[in-house]
Amino acid sequence: MKKLAAMLLTFVGTVIFAACGGARTDSNEQPKVRTDQPVSARQEQAAETPESPENGTLVIYFSRTGNTGKIAGYLTEIAGADSFAIEAAVPYTDDDIRYQDDNCRANREQNDKSVRPAIADPVPSLDRYDTVFLGYPIWWGEEPRIIDTFLESYDLSGKTVIPFCTSGSSGIGTSEKNISELVTVGNLLKGKRFPADAAKSDVKEWYDTLPLKERNEDMKLKISVGGTELTASLAGTAAAGELAEKLKSGPVTVTLNEYGGFEKVGKLPWALTKTDESVVTEAGDIMLYQGNQMTIFYNSNSWSYTKLGHIDSMSGKELEKLFGEGNITVTLSY
């Protein structure tokens, strides 16, 4: 996952914490990268992002070998979230997590609850988020000590924290107890353990049981295209919340240009908070590009975007037929 930009704006929102799967079996993942060339309009630099506080979602994770990183990726896509990878200032090697060796680094750390491994590039602020999904691998029955470093670095007293973990067999209960005793959390919800081979559908099934889903479903974007009215579920990102706030002042008309045979893209009248991730889009996805352009996909492609939402109940073929060839004009309202 790409790291969040070094300068994060302060606002209330939603955080999802995740960390890598079982320390003994994880494997590293590389973000997907778009290879096509952007249209000339995309050479423009986005205007400065606004400073108004809005709600958003963050997936934050430590992933030594990839298992929890995979789950975090699924959550990021499902929730339309921001994400951040926790990385150790001194990276863990394979020898460091060789549990058969009583003197390996992880054994020494897990046996000493006072150890706090340094984080390479800490998140500057969590003020913009209000709900936290905390994920980690289970190391020797507990969360890795670097997760404790993270927890003690931020004020979680006003946030909802939802843990999740990956492991070969150990449960999440001990780590949940540790978290509750280590720091003050506004609302610590029961977490979820995933095996290393958990599928996206398994993650979505769990996500759909969470209280925050009910809140997100109330946020509907209305899109008028050539007399057809569409609705879209807004993502949990800061940009999506800002878009909703902007549209409360009245509808906005945007011209979208055809690009690449898979999307329509056009400039918004204002900039929104950009927290880009390398993603593979699906038909119906609505994305923010360069902070001030909106893209609606009717086919798939990969690039770095901030998710705004997803059009409800429309297939790619239906959207392609509705949009037609060339440029279109859409009216957005909320």
Stockholm file with secondary structure:
# STOCKHOLM 1.0

chainA/1-334         MKKLAAMLLTFVGTVIFAACGGARTDSNEQPKVRTDQPVSARQEQAAETPESPENGTLVIYFSRTGNTGKIAGYLTEIAGADSFAIEAAVPYTDDDIRYQDDNCRANREQNDKSVRPAIADPVPSLDRYDTVFLGYPIWWGEEPRIIDTFLESYDLSGKTVIPFCTSGSSGIGTSEKNISELVTVGNLLKGKRFPADAAKSDVKEWYDTLPLKERNEDMKLKISVGGTELTASLAGTAAAGELAEKLKSGPVTVTLNEYGGFEKVGKLPWALTKTDESVVTEAGDIMLYQGNQMTIFYNSNSWSYTKLGHIDSMSGKELEKLFGEGNITVTLSY
#=GR chainA/1-334 SS CCCCCSSCCCCCCCCEECCCSCTTTCCCCCCCCCCSCCCGGGGSCCCCCCCCCCCCCEEEEECSSSHHHHHHHHHHHHHTCEEEEECBSSCCCTGGGCTTSTTSHHHHHHTCTTCCCCBSSCCSCCTTCCEEEEEEECBTTBCCHHHHHHHTTSCCTTSEEEEEEECSSCCSHHHHHHHHHHSCCSEECCCEEECTTCCHHHHHHHHTTSHHHHHHHTCEEEEEETTEEEEEEECSSHHHHHHHHHHTTCCEEEEEEEETTTEEEEECSSCCCCCCEEEECCTTEEEEETTTEEEEESSCCEEEEEEEEEETTCCHHHHHHHHCSSCEEEEEEC
#=GC SS_cons         CCCCCSSCCCCCCCCEECCCSCTTTCCCCCCCCCCSCCCGGGGSCCCCCCCCCCCCCEEEEECSSSHHHHHHHHHHHHHTCEEEEECBSSCCCTGGGCTTSTTSHHHHHHTCTTCCCCBSSCCSCCTTCCEEEEEEECBTTBCCHHHHHHHTTSCCTTSEEEEEEECSSCCSHHHHHHHHHHSCCSEECCCEEECTTCCHHHHHHHHTTSHHHHHHHTCEEEEEETTEEEEEEECSSHHHHHHHHHHTTCCEEEEEEEETTTEEEEECSSCCCCCCEEEECCTTEEEEETTTEEEEESSCCEEEEEEEEEETTCCHHHHHHHHCSSCEEEEEEC
//
